[in-house]
Amino acid sequence: MNKKFAVILSGCGHQDGAEIHEATLTLWAIHKNGADYQCFAPDIRQHHVLNHITGEEMNEERNVLIESARIARGKIKPLSEYSPDDFDGLVLPGGVGAAKNLCTYAFDGPNCTVNADVARAITTTHAVGKPIGALCIAPVILAKILEGVKLTIGQDEGTAGNLVTMGAEHISTWQGEIVVDTINKVVSTPCYMLDSRVDQIGEGAEKVILAMLQL
């Protein structure tokens, strides 16, 4: 039976939701390596909506689950329905939505809070010893939830320092590299936390999935 991953999305668009390259290349890597996936997202209001050309805030409201369905081609479930018993691993692509919608790191830094459904998904998956992958800024969520976890967000000293403040161990990496915490079964890669090309995003995403399959 094929391995199956749960993928948590945070909207659609890197400034206020999930980073589309990271999300889609994660899904590509899962299928390329003989596994399958189910996308999830919390059924909550998106923190805000940004114009991805100007970066300016738009006067409208959107829902994280509905926006994430754009990436999942409609095949998505509310994160409240997630159970680690149904999957072999959990993956969180990045995008600033991970730091705005899945948690409050974008506003509160190390003092952030994590969405209850996201926290439950992480803690229950970790408790049963199944691997968790995190791309780009998403490792900050794991740092807040899992004590002493080893992670990477690339080279950004400020964010790395915040990870340490939250109790994590940070390892510096470059494009396409990963960090594997074999004790906690956590795999992370920096993606667009560095100045990266799309092919480097794909390389990092695939390495995360391959490492998770090995764990």
C-alpha positions as a LaTeX table, in Angstrom:
\begin{tabular}{lrrr}
\hline
Residue & $x$ (\AA) & $y$ (\AA) & $z$ (\AA) \\
\hline
Met1 & 0.00 & 0.00 & 0.00 \\
Asn2 & 1.34 & 3.44 & $-0.95$ \\
Lys3 & 2.46 & 5.84 & 1.74 \\
Lys4 & 0.12 & 8.81 & 2.20 \\
Phe5 & 0.97 & 12.31 & 3.38 \\
Ala6 & $-1.24$ & 15.01 & 4.85 \\
Val7 & $-0.33$ & 18.49 & 3.59 \\
Ile8 & $-1.45$ & 21.56 & 5.54 \\
Leu9 & $-2.02$ & 24.65 & 3.40 \\
Ser10 & $-2.47$ & 28.22 & 4.68 \\
Gly11 & $-4.24$ & 29.90 & 1.78 \\
Cys12 & $-3.06$ & 30.71 & $-1.74$ \\
Gly13 & $-0.26$ & 33.17 & $-2.44$ \\
His14 & 3.02 & 33.68 & $-0.64$ \\
Gln15 & 2.28 & 37.10 & 0.88 \\
Asp16 & $-0.90$ & 36.11 & 2.70 \\
Gly17 & $-1.26$ & 32.33 & 2.22 \\
Ala18 & 0.64 & 29.23 & 1.16 \\
Glu19 & 3.64 & 29.67 & $-1.14$ \\
Ile20 & 2.32 & 28.15 & $-4.37$ \\
His21 & 5.65 & 26.84 & $-5.69$ \\
Glu22 & 6.48 & 25.19 & $-2.38$ \\
Ala23 & 3.01 & 23.67 & $-2.07$ \\
Thr24 & 2.73 & 22.34 & $-5.61$ \\
Leu25 & 6.31 & 21.05 & $-5.75$ \\
Thr26 & 5.70 & 19.24 & $-2.46$ \\
Leu27 & 2.67 & 17.55 & $-4.01$ \\
Trp28 & 4.74 & 16.76 & $-7.13$ \\
Ala29 & 7.51 & 15.24 & $-5.02$ \\
Ile30 & 5.03 & 13.08 & $-3.13$ \\
His31 & 3.53 & 11.61 & $-6.31$ \\
Lys32 & 6.92 & 11.34 & $-8.04$ \\
Asn33 & 8.17 & 9.10 & $-5.25$ \\
Gly34 & 5.24 & 6.72 & $-5.27$ \\
Ala35 & 3.20 & 8.17 & $-2.42$ \\
Asp36 & $-0.15$ & 9.95 & $-2.25$ \\
Tyr37 & $-1.50$ & 12.98 & $-0.39$ \\
Gln38 & $-4.53$ & 14.68 & 1.06 \\
Cys39 & $-4.58$ & 18.46 & 1.49 \\
Phe40 & $-5.98$ & 20.10 & 4.61 \\
Ala41 & $-6.44$ & 23.67 & 5.81 \\
Pro42 & $-8.07$ & 25.29 & 8.84 \\
Asp43 & $-11.59$ & 26.56 & 8.14 \\
Ile44 & $-10.93$ & 30.09 & 9.38 \\
Arg45 & $-10.89$ & 33.67 & 8.13 \\
Gln46 & $-7.64$ & 34.64 & 6.45 \\
His47 & $-5.78$ & 37.29 & 8.49 \\
His48 & $-5.88$ & 39.73 & 5.57 \\
Val49 & $-5.75$ & 39.83 & 1.78 \\
Leu50 & $-2.81$ & 41.43 & $-0.04$ \\
Asn51 & $-2.42$ & 42.57 & $-3.63$ \\
His52 & 0.49 & 40.41 & $-4.79$ \\
Ile53 & 1.62 & 43.07 & $-7.26$ \\
Thr54 & 1.72 & 46.07 & $-4.93$ \\
Gly55 & 1.82 & 44.36 & $-1.54$ \\
Glu56 & $-1.02$ & 46.61 & $-0.38$ \\
Glu57 & $-3.86$ & 45.32 & 1.76 \\
Met58 & $-7.19$ & 44.85 & $-0.03$ \\
Asn59 & $-10.60$ & 45.63 & 1.45 \\
Glu60 & $-11.99$ & 42.09 & 1.38 \\
Glu61 & $-12.16$ & 38.93 & 3.45 \\
Arg62 & $-11.26$ & 35.38 & 2.41 \\
Asn63 & $-11.37$ & 31.94 & 4.01 \\
Val64 & $-8.15$ & 29.90 & 4.41 \\
Leu65 & $-9.81$ & 26.59 & 3.51 \\
Ile66 & $-11.50$ & 28.01 & 0.41 \\
Glu67 & $-8.34$ & 29.77 & $-0.76$ \\
Ser68 & $-6.24$ & 26.63 & $-0.17$ \\
Ala69 & $-8.71$ & 24.70 & $-2.34$ \\
Arg70 & $-7.31$ & 26.62 & $-5.32$ \\
Ile71 & $-4.01$ & 24.78 & $-4.93$ \\
Ala72 & $-5.64$ & 21.46 & $-4.08$ \\
Arg73 & $-8.01$ & 21.68 & $-7.08$ \\
Gly74 & $-10.94$ & 21.44 & $-4.69$ \\
Lys75 & $-9.79$ & 18.19 & $-3.10$ \\
Ile76 & $-9.25$ & 19.47 & 0.40 \\
Lys77 & $-10.60$ & 18.82 & 3.89 \\
Pro78 & $-10.96$ & 20.98 & 6.99 \\
Leu79 & $-7.94$ & 20.46 & 9.24 \\
Ser80 & $-10.32$ & 19.61 & 12.10 \\
Glu81 & $-10.89$ & 16.25 & 10.35 \\
Tyr82 & $-7.21$ & 15.27 & 10.33 \\
Ser83 & $-6.15$ & 12.11 & 12.15 \\
Pro84 & $-2.55$ & 10.87 & 12.18 \\
Asp85 & $-3.87$ & 7.30 & 12.07 \\
Asp86 & $-4.83$ & 7.86 & 8.42 \\
Phe87 & $-1.43$ & 9.09 & 7.22 \\
Asp88 & 2.27 & 8.24 & 7.19 \\
Gly89 & 3.50 & 11.82 & 7.58 \\
Leu90 & 2.53 & 15.48 & 7.81 \\
Val91 & 3.95 & 18.32 & 5.66 \\
Leu92 & 3.67 & 22.10 & 6.10 \\
Pro93 & 4.71 & 24.19 & 3.06 \\
Gly94 & 5.70 & 27.78 & 3.75 \\
Gly95 & 4.48 & 31.14 & 2.58 \\
Val96 & 3.78 & 34.03 & 4.92 \\
Gly97 & 0.30 & 32.57 & 5.43 \\
Ala98 & 1.94 & 29.93 & 7.59 \\
Ala99 & 3.09 & 32.75 & 9.87 \\
Lys100 & $-0.15$ & 34.74 & 9.65 \\
Asn101 & $-2.95$ & 32.16 & 9.38 \\
Leu102 & $-1.54$ & 28.97 & 10.92 \\
Cys103 & 0.11 & 30.89 & 13.75 \\
Thr104 & 0.80 & 34.50 & 14.74 \\
Tyr105 & 4.58 & 34.48 & 14.30 \\
Ala106 & 4.46 & 37.28 & 11.69 \\
Phe107 & 3.07 & 39.61 & 14.36 \\
Asp108 & 4.22 & 38.21 & 17.69 \\
Gly109 & 7.57 & 36.55 & 16.93 \\
Pro110 & 8.66 & 34.02 & 19.58 \\
Asn111 & 5.57 & 34.92 & 21.65 \\
Cys112 & 3.29 & 33.65 & 18.90 \\
Thr113 & 0.31 & 31.36 & 19.32 \\
Val114 & $-0.54$ & 28.45 & 17.01 \\
Asn115 & $-3.99$ & 27.70 & 15.59 \\
Ala116 & $-5.58$ & 24.95 & 17.70 \\
Asp117 & $-6.16$ & 22.56 & 14.78 \\
Val118 & $-2.58$ & 23.05 & 13.56 \\
Ala119 & $-1.19$ & 22.44 & 17.04 \\
Arg120 & $-3.31$ & 19.31 & 17.44 \\
Ala121 & $-2.20$ & 17.94 & 14.05 \\
Ile122 & 1.47 & 18.43 & 14.95 \\
Thr123 & 1.31 & 17.09 & 18.50 \\
Thr124 & $-0.74$ & 14.01 & 17.63 \\
Thr125 & 1.47 & 13.18 & 14.65 \\
His126 & 4.61 & 13.57 & 16.76 \\
Ala127 & 3.10 & 11.51 & 19.57 \\
Val128 & 2.63 & 8.47 & 17.32 \\
Gly129 & 6.17 & 8.77 & 15.90 \\
Lys130 & 5.31 & 9.77 & 12.35 \\
Pro131 & 7.52 & 12.22 & 10.42 \\
Ile132 & 6.76 & 15.90 & 9.95 \\
Gly133 & 8.15 & 18.10 & 7.18 \\
Ala134 & 8.32 & 21.90 & 7.18 \\
Leu135 & 9.36 & 24.26 & 4.38 \\
Cys136 & 10.47 & 27.90 & 4.39 \\
Ile137 & 8.98 & 29.79 & 7.39 \\
Ala138 & 6.82 & 26.85 & 8.56 \\
Pro139 & 9.55 & 25.52 & 10.91 \\
Val140 & 8.71 & 28.35 & 13.32 \\
Ile141 & 5.43 & 26.55 & 14.03 \\
Leu142 & 7.26 & 23.34 & 14.92 \\
Ala143 & 9.68 & 25.28 & 17.12 \\
Lys144 & 6.74 & 26.60 & 19.11 \\
Ile145 & 5.11 & 23.17 & 19.49 \\
Leu146 & 7.97 & 20.65 & 19.75 \\
Glu147 & 10.54 & 21.29 & 22.47 \\
Gly148 & 14.19 & 20.99 & 21.46 \\
Val149 & 13.52 & 20.24 & 17.80 \\
Lys150 & 16.36 & 20.66 & 15.27 \\
Leu151 & 15.35 & 22.87 & 12.31 \\
Thr152 & 16.50 & 25.18 & 9.53 \\
Ile153 & 15.15 & 28.37 & 8.00 \\
Gly154 & 18.31 & 29.00 & 5.97 \\
Gln155 & 20.60 & 31.89 & 6.92 \\
Asp156 & 18.36 & 34.61 & 8.37 \\
Glu157 & 19.92 & 35.44 & 11.75 \\
Gly158 & 16.83 & 37.13 & 13.17 \\
Thr159 & 14.48 & 34.22 & 12.48 \\
Ala160 & 17.14 & 31.71 & 13.52 \\
Gly161 & 17.51 & 33.56 & 16.80 \\
Asn162 & 13.76 & 33.42 & 17.35 \\
Leu163 & 13.81 & 29.66 & 16.79 \\
Val164 & 16.45 & 29.34 & 19.49 \\
Thr165 & 14.42 & 31.57 & 21.80 \\
Met166 & 11.48 & 29.19 & 21.32 \\
Gly167 & 13.68 & 26.29 & 22.37 \\
Ala168 & 14.71 & 24.87 & 19.01 \\
Glu169 & 18.18 & 24.19 & 17.62 \\
His170 & 18.87 & 25.98 & 14.34 \\
Ile171 & 21.18 & 24.65 & 11.61 \\
Ser172 & 22.19 & 27.02 & 8.80 \\
Thr173 & 21.57 & 25.77 & 5.26 \\
Trp174 & 21.66 & 26.91 & 1.66 \\
Gln175 & 19.27 & 26.39 & $-1.26$ \\
Gly176 & 18.02 & 22.83 & $-1.68$ \\
Glu177 & 19.56 & 21.58 & 1.57 \\
Ile178 & 17.64 & 19.91 & 4.39 \\
Val179 & 18.04 & 19.30 & 8.09 \\
Val180 & 16.86 & 15.97 & 9.50 \\
Asp181 & 16.08 & 15.63 & 13.20 \\
Thr182 & 16.09 & 11.86 & 13.54 \\
Ile183 & 15.00 & 11.96 & 17.18 \\
Asn184 & 11.86 & 14.03 & 16.58 \\
Lys185 & 11.43 & 12.76 & 12.99 \\
Val186 & 11.30 & 16.31 & 11.63 \\
Val187 & 12.69 & 17.40 & 8.24 \\
Ser188 & 13.02 & 21.04 & 7.18 \\
Thr189 & 14.35 & 23.05 & 4.22 \\
Pro190 & 14.70 & 26.84 & 3.74 \\
Cys191 & 13.11 & 27.34 & 0.29 \\
Tyr192 & 12.24 & 31.04 & $-0.21$ \\
Met193 & 13.76 & 32.07 & 3.11 \\
Leu194 & 16.77 & 32.28 & 0.80 \\
Asp195 & 16.99 & 33.90 & $-2.64$ \\
Ser196 & 16.01 & 30.72 & $-4.50$ \\
Arg197 & 15.02 & 29.60 & $-7.99$ \\
Val198 & 12.00 & 27.37 & $-8.62$ \\
Asp199 & 14.21 & 24.37 & $-9.40$ \\
Gln200 & 15.95 & 24.81 & $-6.02$ \\
Ile201 & 12.54 & 24.86 & $-4.34$ \\
Gly202 & 11.72 & 21.58 & $-6.06$ \\
Glu203 & 15.05 & 20.09 & $-5.01$ \\
Gly204 & 14.46 & 20.98 & $-1.37$ \\
Ala205 & 10.85 & 19.76 & $-1.41$ \\
Glu206 & 11.82 & 16.41 & $-2.89$ \\
Lys207 & 14.65 & 15.93 & $-0.40$ \\
Val208 & 12.16 & 16.56 & 2.42 \\
Ile209 & 9.76 & 13.94 & 1.07 \\
Leu210 & 12.53 & 11.39 & 0.46 \\
Ala211 & 13.87 & 11.88 & 3.99 \\
Met212 & 10.38 & 11.51 & 5.44 \\
Leu213 & 9.87 & 8.28 & 3.52 \\
Gln214 & 13.12 & 6.97 & 4.99 \\
Leu215 & 12.04 & 7.95 & 8.51 \\
\hline
\end{tabular}
